[in-house]
Amino acid sequence: MMMRRLWFRLADPIDTPLMGIAALLVLIAMLLLGSASPERLPTQCGNVLVALIAMRIAAEVPPQRLMYLAGPIYALGILLLIAVALAGDVSKGARRWLDLGVMRIQPSELMKVAMPLMLAWYFQKRENAIRFADYGVAAALLLLPVVLIAKQPDLGTAILVLAAGFYVIFFAGLSWKLMLGLLIAAAAAAPFAWGHLHDYQRARIITLLNPESDPLGKGFHIIQSTIAIGSGGIFGKGWGQGTQAQLEFIPERHTDFIFAVMSEEFGLFGNLLLLVVYSMLIARGLMIAANAPTLFTRLLAGAVTLIFFTYAFVNMGMVSGILPVVGVPLPFISYGGTALVTLFCGIGILMSIHKNRMLVQK
């Protein structure tokens, strides 16, 4: 009886469809990692365990508590980003990590959760009278961490944080006409922005347009990944039989370019299956957002869900050669612990919102 009560207590906030979809993605990840880099499987199992614990903790935090924590978490994230800019560790030409003595942390990862929390809280406080100026304040709150992260430089994370905040602003009622105007302004400003990009960022864009210009250097990633994707055909070459992956022609085949391994070994059929699973995840998240009881929970759930979409879209796009290589992992699939913990925290937040959907919060 005690074990039964303990089980129900542990399973109480767990949303079965979400958990099932996440588990399926993790199984796919283990299958691909077992082919691409089997020596990393034990470490990734540990990463999954930590991520599940983080998800369980996040699922226990009620939405009203998340509202109270939004401001402090955002402020902490900004302070940590400033600390990184002033005294962060430099690795491979980028200043992204902060050494706390007992551990190293990457504060930009915190902003993926803090940004939608902060903006959802901001619009919740102005629910009955959202003015045009409020969108300007929200944009300022968003651009501050994005600029700090982009200067590290970490364009991939900056894009994800920017997307997380934009989704909140969009769901809060941003006008389509204004968005069109912003897109036109961004396109007009592109030539001026080119001069402010880092050399490696400009090289990535040039490589995207013409990877054959440097086939053994900057274009190597895209060329090898597109070869792997094309050679997989309809049904793929079979698990562990992909020549590009097994002969180590695909760089970072266990992290950012694991989708190329999927394409080569399981072909178009495997890719379509993966897209179906991601579609199920997004559909479940949007369903939770639609049934959320308050503006805060609707905005937060919608933004968290579309972040999953952004991860997948950007990763598949860069591996397929239609977007620049910006270092965004394939969600729940790529090897690594930091992004996995962040993603499972997002799952936990969705579970918390779903569990508390019947509560009317003011």
Residue pairs with C-beta under 8 A, 6 or more apart in sequence:
10 56
12 355
13 56
13 59
13 60
13 351
13 352
13 355
14 56
14 59
14 351
15 284
15 288
15 350
15 351
15 354
15 355
17 280
17 284
18 281
18 284
18 285
18 288
18 347
18 350
18 351
18 354
19 347
19 351
21 277
21 280
21 281
21 284
22 55
22 281
22 332
22 344
22 347
24 277
25 277
25 278
25 281
25 331
25 332
25 333
26 48
26 332
28 262
28 274
28 277
28 333
29 44
29 258
29 332
29 333
29 334
29 335
30 41
30 44
30 45
31 239
32 258
32 261
32 262
32 265
32 333
33 40
33 41
33 44
33 254
33 258
33 335
34 41
34 240
35 239
35 240
35 242
35 245
35 246
35 261
35 265
36 245
36 253
36 254
36 258
36 261
37 253
37 254
37 335
40 254
40 335
43 335
44 335
46 337
47 336
47 337
47 340
47 341
48 340
50 337
50 341
51 337
51 340
51 341
51 343
51 344
52 344
54 341
54 344
54 345
54 348
55 344
55 345
55 347
55 348
55 351
56 348
57 348
58 344
58 345
58 347
58 348
58 349
58 351
58 352
59 347
59 348
59 349
59 351
59 352
59 355
60 352
61 69
61 348
61 349
61 352
62 352
62 356
62 359
63 294
63 296
63 297
63 300
63 352
63 353
63 356
63 359
63 361
64 361
66 117
66 296
66 300
66 349
66 352
67 121
67 124
67 296
69 117
70 114
70 117
70 118
70 120
70 121
71 118
71 121
73 110
73 113
73 114
73 117
73 118
74 114
74 115
74 117
74 118
74 141
76 110
76 114
77 107
77 110
77 111
77 114
77 145
78 144
78 145
78 148
80 98
80 105
80 107
80 110
81 107
81 108
81 111
81 145
81 148
81 149
82 148
83 98
83 107
84 95
84 96
84 97
84 98
84 107
84 108
84 148
84 152
85 95
85 148
85 151
85 152
87 98
88 95
88 96
88 97
88 98
88 152
89 95
89 96
89 97
89 98
89 99
89 104
91 97
93 200
94 152
94 153
94 154
95 152
96 106
96 108
96 152
96 154
97 104
97 105
97 106
98 104
98 105
98 106
98 107
106 338
108 145
108 149
108 152
108 154
108 157
108 158
108 161
109 157
109 338
109 339
109 341
109 342
111 145
111 149
111 157
111 161
112 157
112 160
112 161
112 164
112 307
112 342
113 342
113 345
113 346
113 349
114 145
115 142
115 145
115 161
115 164
115 165
115 168
116 164
116 165
116 167
116 168
116 299
116 300
116 303
116 304
116 307
117 300
118 141
119 138
119 141
119 142
119 165
119 168
119 169
119 172
119 299
119 303
120 168
120 295
120 296
120 297
120 299
120 300
120 303
121 296
122 134
122 137
122 138
122 141
123 130
123 134
123 138
123 168
123 172
123 295
123 296
123 299
124 294
124 295
124 296
124 299
126 134
127 295
130 172
130 173
135 169
135 172
135 174
135 178
138 165
138 168
138 169
138 172
139 169
141 165
142 161
142 162
142 165
142 166
142 169
145 161
146 158
146 161
146 162
146 165
149 157
149 158
149 161
150 158
153 198
153 200
153 201
154 327
155 201
155 326
155 327
156 314
156 326
156 327
156 328
157 327
159 310
159 314
159 326
159 328
160 307
160 310
160 311
160 314
160 328
163 306
163 307
163 310
164 303
164 304
164 307
164 310
165 303
167 302
167 303
167 306
167 307
168 299
168 300
168 302
168 303
170 179
171 298
171 299
171 302
171 303
172 295
172 299
194 202
197 205
201 324
203 218
204 218
204 324
204 325
204 326
205 324
206 213
206 218
207 213
207 214
207 218
207 219
207 222
207 324
207 325
208 222
208 321
208 323
208 324
208 325
210 219
211 218
211 219
211 222
211 223
211 321
212 219
212 223
213 219
214 220
215 223
220 251
221 251
221 252
221 257
221 325
222 321
222 325
224 244
224 249
224 250
224 251
224 260
225 250
225 257
225 259
225 260
225 319
225 320
225 321
226 320
226 321
227 244
227 249
228 242
228 244
228 245
228 249
228 250
228 260
228 261
228 263
228 264
229 260
229 263
229 264
229 319
229 320
231 237
231 242
231 243
231 244
231 264
232 242
232 263
232 264
232 265
232 266
232 267
232 268
232 270
233 267
233 268
234 267
234 268
234 269
235 266
235 267
235 268
235 269
236 242
236 263
236 264
236 265
236 266
236 267
236 269
236 270
237 243
237 264
237 265
237 267
238 265
239 265
239 266
240 246
240 265
241 265
242 261
242 264
242 265
243 249
243 264
244 250
244 260
244 264
245 253
245 260
245 261
245 264
245 265
250 257
250 260
250 261
251 257
253 260
253 261
254 334
254 335
255 329
255 334
255 335
255 336
256 315
256 318
256 319
256 325
256 327
256 328
256 329
256 330
256 334
257 319
258 330
258 333
258 334
258 335
259 271
259 315
259 316
259 319
259 320
259 330
259 333
260 319
262 270
262 271
262 274
262 333
263 270
263 271
266 273
274 333
278 308
278 309
278 312
278 331
281 305
281 308
282 305
282 306
282 308
282 309
284 350
285 301
285 302
285 304
285 305
285 308
285 350
286 301
286 302
286 305
288 301
288 305
288 350
288 353
288 354
288 357
289 297
289 298
289 301
289 302
289 305
289 353
290 298
291 354
291 357
292 298
292 300
292 301
292 353
292 357
293 356
293 357
293 358
293 359
293 360
293 361
294 360
294 361
296 361
297 353
297 356
297 357
297 361
300 349
300 353
301 349
301 350
301 353
304 346
304 349
304 350
305 350
307 346
308 331
308 343
308 346
311 328
311 329
311 330
311 331
311 343
312 330
312 331
314 323
314 326
314 328
315 328
315 329
315 330
315 331
315 334
316 330
317 323
318 324
318 325
318 326
318 328
329 336
329 339
331 339
331 343
332 340
332 343
